[in-house]
């Protein structure tokens, strides 16, 4: 599994490398948790190995494109100006570029149903982002729920597509933990982060312990504990 993930990561890096774009934007990040889950999901399918690899790469390109668009600063909030800066324009173009890449890759393997699934998922994620954007005076639980849905919908929709819906709850909670650790959550004050994270870690640990699939339990446990350990180590530093 580790070897597979390293190989997939290198393939994705090669696909997203663009010398001009990387002069102006940060190198896109490949989410290890999502890559792990995608690999697990596709390995449970009966597709040919080459097709599985392409679908994993294209799904990660979808996520990278969504993440890049998410990072575009809201100029109206920053300076009350409707204009879009050069960096924002480049970020938008980068997201569109990676979106084009995954459509091109999918067209090569003629997975039309998969294209439809990804397009539907992108639409749903953007709708959730709009609802979150206009959420005012929401509770921390409401903000966490939105971020969990936005951050995990691509993975959970793919899991359901391949008949692995029983594992979607644990995937959602692991990915939410990753978001709390590495991302910024609207409505979550800095001083509340560690408290919320502690509750989330305990909840997710309990779910992992109750998994009946032992191989999946050990794999997710290793992934989860590594994530938490890295966060704890960085906080101590």
Order of alpha helices (4+ residues) and beta strands (2+ residues): alpha-alpha-alpha-alpha-alpha-alpha-alpha-alpha-alpha-alpha
